[in-house]
Amino acid sequence: MAEKDIVTACLILIGNEILSGRTQDKNLNFLATGLNEIGIQMREARVIPDIRKKIVDTVNECRAEFDYVFTTGGIGPTHDDITSECVAEAFGVSMYRDQSIVDLLNSYMKGRGRSEMNEARMRMATFPEGAVLIKNEVSAAPGYKIGNVFVMAGVPRIMRSMFEEAKVHLEGGKKVQARGLAVDLPEGTIAEPLALVQARFKEVDIGSYPQMRDVGFRVSVVARGTDPDRLEQVIGELMQSLRDMGGNPLEEDLSTAQSQSHVDD
């Protein structure tokens, strides 16, 4: 990939269990944070069911729109683990069985007193042609990349292991930095001045997050962007605007700030 200022990513979370509420996703926050640390901006996340056409169409849409696409879920041994077949269809390639992975999984299971490979488990050793395998230090069965699509497990511990291995294939752009401030004014009151500053600094993302703290109500305002000088300007203008409205804005340490429950003003 040629060097770019902004490198984008999309996450596709695959699984009926997420949409039904049975399983709570823990991968989006980890991936968004980890990607930002290497200069890749998570621009979109989609949650989709275990439906072949939906997976194929979504993979194709996202790989055309974003620099990188990550999928989680659907690469296990059960009947509804169809992600790999769908990714192969999206890329127009056939599937192949990797004997070295068959041997690896066989050894892994024998070492843990489990039965040998059966046809269901063979699914975890079957990949789209052209895939580059991504090592799994937790449970042996690998993920993989094909083109700009990274296919990983849905189990958080396994996905995190795969992501660490996948980093060697990723090239980031400028890292997004964040500056924040807290103010003792209702969100509805500060909406207009925030919008005016946002209109002047379109390359900076400004968000407001109402919170309840032990000391009372406040709003956290966060500015995100890749240019520290522009962020400094934004924070300065926000500070002045909020003071003009009678507020007492204070710069906030985002490394220790914790999100609180949202409330309406």
C-alpha positions in Angstrom: 0.0 0.0 0.0 1.3 3.5 -0.9 1.9 5.8 2.0 -1.2 7.7 2.9 -2.1 10.3 5.5 -5.4 8.6 6.4 -5.7 4.8 6.3 -9.2 3.4 6.9 -10.6 0.1 8.2 -14.0 -1.5 8.6 -15.0 -4.4 11.0 -17.6 -6.9 10.0 -18.9 -8.8 13.1 -20.5 -12.0 11.9 -22.8 -14.1 13.9 -26.5 -14.7 14.7 -25.5 -14.9 18.4 -24.5 -11.3 18.5 -27.7 -10.1 16.8 -29.8 -12.2 19.1 -28.2 -10.7 22.2 -26.8 -14.0 23.4 -23.2 -12.9 22.9 -21.9 -9.5 23.7 -19.2 -8.3 21.3 -15.9 -7.4 22.9 -13.8 -7.1 19.7 -14.8 -3.7 18.3 -13.3 -1.6 21.1 -10.1 -3.6 21.1 -9.6 -3.5 17.4 -10.5 0.2 17.1 -8.0 1.1 19.8 -5.3 -1.2 18.4 -5.7 0.0 14.9 -5.6 3.7 16.0 -2.3 3.0 17.7 -0.7 2.1 14.4 -2.4 4.9 12.4 -5.4 3.1 11.0 -8.8 4.7 11.5 -11.8 2.4 12.2 -14.4 4.2 10.0 -17.3 1.7 10.2 -18.5 -1.5 11.9 -21.3 -3.8 10.7 -23.0 -6.6 12.5 -24.4 -9.2 10.1 -26.0 -12.7 10.4 -24.7 -16.0 9.3 -26.3 -15.7 5.9 -24.2 -16.5 2.9 -25.4 -13.7 0.5 -25.2 -11.1 3.2 -21.6 -12.0 4.1 -20.5 -12.2 0.5 -22.1 -8.8 -0.4 -20.8 -7.1 2.8 -17.2 -8.3 2.3 -17.2 -7.1 -1.3 -18.8 -3.7 -0.4 -16.3 -3.1 2.4 -13.1 -4.3 0.7 -13.9 -1.8 -2.1 -14.5 1.1 0.2 -11.9 0.7 3.0 -8.1 0.1 3.0 -8.5 -2.8 5.4 -11.4 -5.0 6.3 -11.5 -7.2 9.4 -14.1 -10.0 10.0 -14.6 -11.8 13.3 -16.6 -14.9 13.8 -17.7 -17.9 11.7 -14.4 -19.8 11.2 -15.0 -22.7 13.6 -16.1 -26.3 13.0 -19.9 -26.0 13.1 -22.5 -25.9 10.4 -23.0 -22.2 10.7 -19.3 -21.3 10.5 -19.5 -20.3 6.9 -17.3 -17.2 6.8 -14.4 -18.7 4.9 -16.6 -20.2 2.2 -18.3 -16.7 1.8 -14.9 -14.9 1.6 -13.8 -17.4 -1.0 -17.0 -16.6 -3.0 -16.5 -12.9 -2.6 -13.0 -13.2 -4.1 -14.0 -15.6 -6.7 -11.6 -18.3 -5.6 -11.9 -22.0 -4.6 -11.2 -23.5 -1.2 -8.2 -25.7 -0.3 -7.3 -27.9 2.6 -3.9 -27.2 4.2 -2.3 -30.4 5.3 0.2 -28.7 7.5 -2.7 -27.1 9.5 -4.5 -30.5 9.6 -1.3 -31.9 11.2 -1.0 -28.9 13.6 -4.6 -29.2 14.8 -4.3 -33.0 15.2 -1.2 -32.6 17.3 -2.9 -29.8 19.3 -5.9 -31.9 20.1 -3.9 -35.0 20.9 -1.8 -33.0 23.3 -4.9 -32.1 25.2 -6.4 -35.5 25.3 -9.1 -34.8 22.6 -10.2 -37.0 19.7 -8.4 -36.8 16.4 -9.5 -34.6 13.5 -13.0 -35.3 12.0 -14.6 -33.7 9.0 -16.1 -30.9 11.0 -12.7 -30.0 12.4 -11.3 -30.1 9.0 -13.2 -26.9 8.3 -10.7 -25.1 10.4 -7.9 -26.2 8.1 -9.7 -25.2 4.9 -9.0 -21.7 3.4 -9.6 -19.7 0.3 -6.9 -20.1 -2.4 -4.4 -17.3 -2.0 -4.9 -16.8 1.7 -1.9 -15.9 3.9 -2.3 -17.7 7.2 -2.3 -15.8 10.5 -0.9 -17.7 13.4 -3.1 -18.5 16.4 -1.0 -18.9 19.6 -4.1 -19.7 21.7 -5.9 -22.6 20.0 -3.8 -23.4 16.9 -6.5 -22.9 14.2 -5.3 -19.9 12.2 -7.0 -16.9 10.8 -5.8 -15.5 7.5 -5.7 -12.5 5.1 -6.7 -12.4 1.5 -6.3 -9.2 -0.4 -7.1 -6.4 2.1 -9.4 -8.7 4.2 -8.4 -10.2 7.5 -10.5 -13.1 8.7 -10.2 -13.7 12.5 -11.9 -15.7 15.2 -14.9 -14.3 17.2 -13.6 -15.4 20.6 -11.9 -12.3 22.0 -8.8 -14.0 23.4 -8.1 -15.8 20.1 -8.9 -12.7 18.0 -6.4 -10.6 20.0 -3.7 -13.2 19.4 -4.4 -13.2 15.7 -4.4 -9.4 15.6 -1.0 -9.2 17.1 0.2 -11.6 14.4 -1.6 -9.7 11.7 0.1 -6.4 12.5 3.1 -7.3 10.3 0.7 -7.0 7.3 -0.6 -3.6 8.2 0.6 -0.1 7.1 -0.8 2.9 9.0 -1.0 6.6 8.2 -1.0 9.5 10.6 -2.2 8.6 14.1 -5.4 10.2 15.4 -4.8 12.2 18.5 -7.4 13.4 20.9 -7.8 16.4 23.2 -10.6 16.8 25.7 -12.2 19.3 28.0 -15.0 19.2 30.6 -17.5 21.9 31.1 -20.3 22.5 33.6 -23.0 23.4 31.0 -25.8 21.3 29.5 -25.2 19.7 26.2 -28.1 21.5 24.5 -26.6 24.8 25.6 -23.2 24.2 24.1 -24.5 22.6 20.9 -24.4 25.8 18.8 -20.9 26.9 19.7 -19.6 23.4 19.1 -21.2 23.3 15.7 -19.7 26.7 14.7 -16.2 25.5 15.7 -16.8 22.2 13.8 -17.8 24.1 10.7 -14.4 25.9 10.7 -12.3 22.8 11.4 -13.8 20.2 9.2 -10.7 17.9 9.4 -11.2 17.6 13.2 -14.0 15.5 14.7 -15.7 17.2 17.7 -18.0 15.2 20.0 -19.8 15.9 23.2 -20.6 13.4 25.9 -22.9 14.3 28.8 -22.0 12.6 32.1 -23.1 12.2 35.6 -20.2 12.3 38.2 -20.2 12.2 41.9 -19.6 16.0 41.8 -22.6 16.5 39.5 -23.5 17.0 35.9 -21.0 17.9 33.2 -20.2 17.5 29.5 -17.0 16.1 28.2 -16.0 17.6 24.8 -13.5 15.6 22.7 -11.6 16.8 19.6 -9.9 14.2 17.4 -7.6 14.7 14.5 -4.2 14.0 13.0 -2.7 17.5 13.2 -1.7 18.5 16.7 -1.5 22.2 15.8 -5.1 22.2 14.5 -6.2 20.4 17.7 -4.6 23.1 19.8 -6.5 25.7 17.8 -9.8 23.9 18.2 -9.3 23.4 22.0 -8.4 27.1 22.3 -11.5 28.2 20.4 -13.8 25.8 22.4 -12.4 27.1 25.7 -13.1 30.7 24.8 -16.6 30.0 23.4 -17.6 28.0 26.5 -16.3 30.7 28.8 -18.3 33.3 26.9 -21.4 31.3 27.6 -20.6 31.3 31.4 -19.0 27.9 31.6 -15.9 26.9 33.4 -14.2 24.6 30.9 -11.2 22.6 32.1 -8.8 20.5 29.9 -9.4 16.8 30.6 -6.8 14.0 30.7 -8.3 11.5 28.3 -6.0 8.7 29.4 -7.8 8.6 32.8 -11.3 9.9 31.8 -14.0 7.2 32.1 -17.2 7.3 30.2 -20.3 7.8 32.3 -24.0 7.3 31.7 -25.5 9.6 29.2 -28.3 11.9 30.4 -30.6 14.4 28.6 -30.4 18.1 29.5 
